[in-house]
Amino acid sequence: MSQKNHQKLHVGIVGAGEIVKRRHLPALLRNSEVEVVAICNSTYESAEKFCRENAPHATPMQNWAELLGMADLDIIWIGTPPYMHSAVTVSALEAGKHVFCQARMAMDLAEAEEMLAASRRFPELVTMLCPPPHGMAGDLLMQRLLADGVLGQPHHLRLQSLSSTFLDPDAPAHWRQRSEISGLNVQTLGIYAEVLQHWFGDITGVYARGKIVQPLRQNYDVIIPDLLSVICTFANGMNGVLEFSGIDALAPADRLEVYGDLGTITYDFGSDVVHTGQIGDRALHVAGSSEDQETKWHVEDDFIAAVKSRGRVHPHPDFEDGVRYMRVVQAVADSQAHNAWATIAR
């Protein structure tokens, strides 16, 4: 869809939480081709406060349906948790708006597929999901090392994503622990499924077991696991072991180890430092890097450029990328429910 009859792209934000305030809004406000014109938040009062403190020229809106009805709006920027993503996305596309959606894509695979189907009905509209910051800085380096064959034939990876976020048993349930808000998403499972599939190809099957250490939080029954262990296979023949926890005291930074028949690669996600080594080396060493190899965060500008390109630029991650990782999230939930291996069909 072409830009409306105004010089700048008009953006309406649905869900003005911390990630919008800290990350997306500053970049949008810096872009000379963009004007943030409306904000809808969980309440009108919070939207009004957000506008007053962060975007004084924007109009606070009572509800997102009212915002979608604005005729001169070009883009809907969704910053809500997953429970609203599908409904707002589909409605926005049907209203003729380009859509940027915060990750994780949806509550479950069915909602993600609904979003993808809607995007295909309106191919003239740009759709994009927020990419994970995890591994972004070292993405080009990782792709180069893999293309150079440092691993040889990869056969095994191990990922650990451990934290103490949910360690306090007296704390209320975080929104990420509330299934009515997060759906089937568990901690950083979807994020790392996206990252791993970007580097190593599709995950083809999983066996998952979760554990809820603190099932009752201030009278709320938690059903999303506090810790999760996943055994998985990849289309390239590699096996993987993925560990997620929100209840580990003094947990180290997230870490990936990948092993092949010729070498090893490790990635420290806390420092974005990559180590590598091959048979014959005495130890792993820091992989070469330079400023031109480091991927910077310019997500907002990428999306705006795609909208301005009128179909010549297709940003990633797109909704097909999102469905790929939501298949893994769904399979993990199915495996836990049935205590069985879950094959992921493509």
C-alpha positions in Angstrom: 0.0 0.0 0.0 1.3 3.4 -0.9 2.0 6.2 1.6 -1.0 8.4 2.5 -1.2 12.0 1.4 1.3 13.4 3.8 5.1 13.8 3.7 6.0 11.7 6.7 4.9 8.1 7.5 2.4 8.3 10.3 2.8 5.7 13.1 0.3 4.6 15.7 1.7 2.6 18.6 -0.4 -0.1 20.4 1.2 -1.0 23.7 3.6 1.5 25.1 5.6 -0.5 27.6 9.3 -0.3 28.5 10.7 -1.8 25.3 8.8 0.7 23.2 9.9 3.6 25.5 13.5 2.5 25.7 14.2 1.0 22.3 11.6 1.7 19.6 10.3 5.1 20.3 13.7 6.9 20.4 14.6 5.5 17.0 11.3 6.4 15.5 11.5 10.0 16.8 15.0 10.3 15.4 13.8 9.3 11.9 13.0 12.4 9.9 10.6 10.4 7.7 8.4 9.3 10.6 5.8 11.0 12.8 4.4 9.2 15.8 0.8 10.4 15.8 -1.2 8.2 18.2 -0.6 6.0 21.3 -2.9 3.3 22.7 -1.9 1.6 26.0 -3.5 -0.6 28.5 -5.6 2.3 29.8 -6.3 5.7 28.4 -4.7 7.3 31.5 -1.4 5.4 30.9 -1.5 6.4 27.2 -2.0 10.0 28.1 0.9 9.9 30.6 3.1 8.2 28.0 2.3 10.9 25.4 2.9 13.7 27.9 6.3 12.4 29.0 7.6 10.8 25.8 5.7 11.9 22.7 3.9 15.2 23.4 2.7 15.6 19.8 1.0 12.2 19.7 -2.7 11.7 20.6 -3.6 9.2 23.3 -6.3 6.8 22.2 -8.9 4.9 24.3 -8.6 1.6 22.5 -6.7 0.0 19.6 -9.7 -0.4 17.4 -10.2 3.4 17.5 -6.6 3.8 16.6 -6.9 1.5 13.6 -9.8 3.7 12.4 -7.5 6.7 11.8 -7.6 7.2 8.0 -4.2 8.9 7.8 -2.3 6.2 9.7 0.3 4.3 7.7 1.9 2.0 10.3 0.8 0.1 13.4 3.6 -0.6 15.8 2.6 -3.3 18.2 4.4 -3.3 21.5 2.0 -5.4 23.6 2.7 -8.9 25.0 1.8 -11.9 22.8 -1.9 -12.2 23.7 -2.8 -9.2 21.5 -0.5 -9.8 18.6 -2.7 -11.8 16.3 -5.9 -9.8 16.8 -4.2 -6.4 16.3 -2.1 -7.6 13.4 -4.9 -9.1 11.4 -7.2 -6.1 12.0 -4.4 -3.7 11.1 -3.7 -5.4 7.8 -7.4 -5.5 7.0 -7.4 -1.8 7.7 -4.6 -1.2 5.2 -1.8 -0.6 7.6 1.8 -1.8 7.6 2.6 -3.8 10.7 5.7 -4.0 13.0 5.1 -6.5 15.8 7.1 -7.1 18.9 8.3 -10.6 19.5 7.3 -13.3 20.5 5.1 -13.6 17.5 1.9 -15.1 19.0 0.4 -17.1 21.8 0.7 -20.4 19.9 1.2 -21.8 16.4 -2.4 -21.4 15.3 -2.3 -17.6 16.0 1.1 -17.3 14.2 -0.3 -19.1 11.1 -3.3 -16.8 11.2 -1.0 -13.8 11.1 1.0 -15.2 8.3 -2.1 -16.0 6.2 -3.3 -12.4 6.7 0.0 -11.0 5.5 -0.2 -13.1 2.4 -3.7 -11.7 1.7 -2.1 -8.2 1.7 1.3 -8.6 0.0 1.5 -4.9 -0.7 1.8 -4.3 3.1 5.1 -4.6 4.9 5.1 -6.9 8.0 8.0 -7.5 10.3 8.7 -9.0 13.7 11.2 -7.6 16.2 14.4 -9.5 15.9 16.1 -10.9 19.0 19.1 -8.9 20.3 20.7 -12.1 21.4 23.5 -12.9 19.0 22.9 -9.9 16.8 26.3 -8.3 17.3 28.1 -11.5 16.4 25.7 -12.7 13.7 27.9 -11.9 10.7 30.9 -13.4 12.4 29.0 -16.6 13.2 27.8 -16.9 9.6 31.3 -16.4 8.3 32.8 -19.1 10.6 30.1 -21.5 9.6 30.5 -20.8 5.9 34.3 -21.2 6.3 33.7 -24.7 7.6 35.4 -24.2 11.0 33.2 -26.9 12.5 33.5 -29.3 9.6 30.3 -31.4 10.0 28.4 -30.1 13.0 27.1 -32.9 15.2 26.2 -31.4 18.6 25.2 -28.2 20.2 24.5 -27.1 23.8 22.6 -24.0 24.8 22.2 -22.7 28.3 20.0 -19.7 29.2 19.8 -19.5 32.9 18.7 -16.7 35.2 17.3 -15.9 38.7 14.4 -13.8 37.4 11.8 -16.0 39.1 13.9 -17.2 42.1 12.0 -15.2 44.7 9.1 -17.4 45.8 7.2 -14.4 47.3 7.2 -12.4 44.1 4.0 -12.1 42.1 3.8 -13.9 38.8 5.7 -12.1 36.1 3.7 -11.5 33.0 5.9 -14.0 31.2 4.7 -16.6 33.7 1.1 -15.9 33.0 -0.2 -18.2 30.2 -3.2 -15.9 29.4 -0.6 -13.2 28.4 2.3 -15.2 27.1 0.6 -18.3 25.7 2.9 -21.2 25.1 6.0 -19.1 25.2 8.5 -20.2 27.9 11.3 -17.8 29.0 13.8 -17.5 26.1 12.8 -20.6 24.2 11.4 -18.8 21.2 14.2 -16.3 21.1 16.9 -19.0 20.9 14.8 -21.2 18.6 14.9 -18.2 16.2 18.6 -17.6 16.6 19.6 -21.3 16.3 17.5 -21.9 13.2 18.9 -18.8 11.6 22.4 -20.2 12.0 21.9 -24.0 11.8 18.7 -24.6 9.9 15.4 -26.1 11.0 14.8 -27.9 14.2 13.0 -31.1 13.2 11.9 -32.6 16.5 11.9 -32.1 20.3 11.5 -34.0 23.5 10.9 -31.5 26.4 10.4 -31.7 30.1 9.5 -28.7 32.3 9.3 -28.2 36.0 7.3 -25.6 38.0 9.2 -25.0 41.3 6.9 -22.3 42.6 3.4 -23.3 41.3 1.5 -20.7 43.4 2.4 -17.0 43.3 0.2 -14.7 45.4 -2.9 -16.8 44.6 -2.0 -17.2 40.9 -1.6 -20.8 39.6 1.5 -20.8 37.4 1.5 -23.4 34.6 4.5 -22.1 32.6 7.7 -24.0 33.6 10.3 -22.4 35.9 12.8 -24.6 34.2 12.8 -26.4 30.9 15.1 -29.0 29.3 14.8 -29.8 25.6 16.5 -32.4 23.5 16.2 -31.6 19.8 17.3 -32.6 16.3 18.2 -30.4 13.3 17.6 -31.0 9.6 21.4 -31.0 9.1 21.7 -34.1 11.3 22.9 -32.2 14.4 21.6 -33.0 17.9 21.0 -30.3 20.5 20.5 -29.9 24.2 18.8 -26.7 25.3 18.4 -25.6 29.0 16.3 -22.7 30.2 15.7 -21.6 33.8 14.5 -18.6 35.7 15.3 -20.0 39.2 19.1 -20.3 39.2 21.0 -18.2 41.7 24.2 -16.6 40.4 23.6 -18.0 36.9 26.3 -17.3 34.3 25.6 -15.5 31.0 23.8 -17.3 28.3 26.1 -19.5 26.3 26.2 -21.6 23.2 28.6 -24.4 22.4 28.7 -26.1 19.0 30.9 -29.1 18.2 31.8 -30.6 14.8 34.2 -33.2 13.5 36.8 -30.5 12.8 36.3 -27.9 15.4 34.3 -26.0 18.0 32.6 -22.7 18.3 31.4 -21.1 21.5 29.3 -17.9 21.9 29.0 -15.9 25.1 25.8 -14.0 24.7 26.6 -11.7 27.7 29.7 -10.3 26.1 29.1 -11.3 22.4 32.5 -12.9 22.4 33.0 -15.9 20.1 35.7 -18.5 20.6 36.7 -21.1 18.1 39.3 -23.8 17.6 40.1 -26.7 15.4 41.8 -30.1 15.8 45.5 -29.4 16.5 44.9 -26.2 18.3 46.1 -26.1 22.0 43.0 -24.3 23.1 40.0 -22.2 21.9 40.9 -18.7 20.9 38.9 -15.5 20.3 37.5 -15.4 16.8 38.6 -12.5 14.7 36.2 -9.6 14.6 36.0 -5.9 13.5 33.7 -3.0 13.5 32.4 -3.7 10.0 31.5 -7.3 11.1 29.5 -6.3 14.1 25.8 -6.0 13.4 24.3 -2.9 15.0 20.7 -2.4 16.1 18.9 -0.5 13.4 15.6 -2.4 13.4 13.3 0.6 13.2 15.1 2.1 10.3 15.1 -1.2 8.5 11.3 -1.4 8.8 10.8 2.2 7.7 13.1 1.7 4.7 11.1 -1.4 3.7 7.8 0.6 3.8 9.4 3.5 1.8 10.7 1.0 -0.8 7.2 0.1 -1.9 7.9 -3.6 -2.1 11.5 -3.6 -3.2 12.9 -4.4 0.3 11.6 -7.3 2.4 12.8 -7.0 6.0 13.5 -9.9 8.4 12.5 -11.5 10.5 9.2 -11.7 8.6 6.1 -13.7 9.5 7.4 -16.8 7.9 10.5 -16.6 10.1 8.1 -16.2 13.1 6.1 -19.3 12.2 9.3 -21.3 12.0 10.1 -20.6 15.6 6.5 -20.9 16.7 6.5 -24.4 15.4 9.3 -25.2 17.8 7.4 -23.5 20.7 4.3 -25.4 19.9 6.2 -28.7 19.6 7.8 -28.2 23.0 4.4 -27.6 24.6 3.0 -30.7 22.8 6.0 -32.8 24.0 5.5 -31.8 27.5 1.7 -32.4 27.4 2.1 -35.9 26.0 5.5 -36.8 27.5 6.6 -37.9 24.0 8.8 -36.9 21.1 7.2 -34.2 18.9 8.2 -34.2 15.3 8.0 -30.8 13.6 6.4 -30.9 10.2 7.3 -28.2 7.6 
